[in-house]
Amino acid sequence: ARRLLVPRGGGSVVLPGEVGLVLRGGRTTTDRVDDVPTQPPVERAAAMVDKVAAGAAVEAGRRVELLLDHWGTHPPA
């Protein structure tokens, strides 16, 4: 009567999302997912950091190029 459970086919019921949020104290998950894990800092050589950053920049450029090529033949809706 208060729509805390919504009937579903086959004799089952579903808990509405709003009710689930209230039961979880306003969170969308039962476990906290917004806590940043603590990791000890690791020393890296500046040359290694530069190499990894350059590789990531090249990879980003490659992916953008692939996306633009794809959009050239299959334009987005």
N, C-alpha and C positions, 0 to 999 in steps of 0.2 A: 504494500500500500504506500510505503514511503520511497519506493524505487531504490532501495539500498542494493537490491539484486535485480538484474534485468533478465527475463526469461530468454532462453536461446533454444534453438531446435534440438530435438532429441531428449527433452526432459532436463537439460542442464541450464544453469544460470551463470551470468557474468557479473562481476563486480565492476561498477562504473569507475572510470578513472578518478573522478572527484572523491569518491568514497575511499579509494586506495590511498590518495594523497593525505586525507585526514587520518587514516589509520597509521600511516608512516610519519606522522608529525609534520606534514608539509613537504616532505622530501619525495623525489620521484623514484628513489631506490631505497632498499632496506639498509644497505651499507653506504657509508659516506664515500663519495667518489671525487670530492673536490679537495681532499687533503693531498698536498704535494709530498711525495715520498722524499725522505731525507737521504741524500747520497753524499759521501765525503768527496771533497774536491780532488781532482786528479791533475797533476802537473803534466802539461803537454809542451813539447818543443814548439816554438813559434813557427818554424819551417813546416812542421807537420800540420799545424792549424791552417796555415796559408794554403797548403796543398789540398786539404780537405775542402776548404771554402771555395777554392777555384774549381774543384771537381763538381761541387754542388751547384755553382753558378752555371757551368757548362751544361749540366744535366737539366737545370731549370730552363735554360734557353732551348735545349733540344725538345723538351716537352711542349713548350709554347709553340715551337715551329711545327711539331706534329699536330697540335691542336688546330693551328691556323690552316695547315694543309687539309685536314679533315673537314673543317668548316668551309673550305673552298669548294669541296665536292659535295658536301652534305650540310648546307647552311642550317644553323639552329632555328628552331621554330619561334 
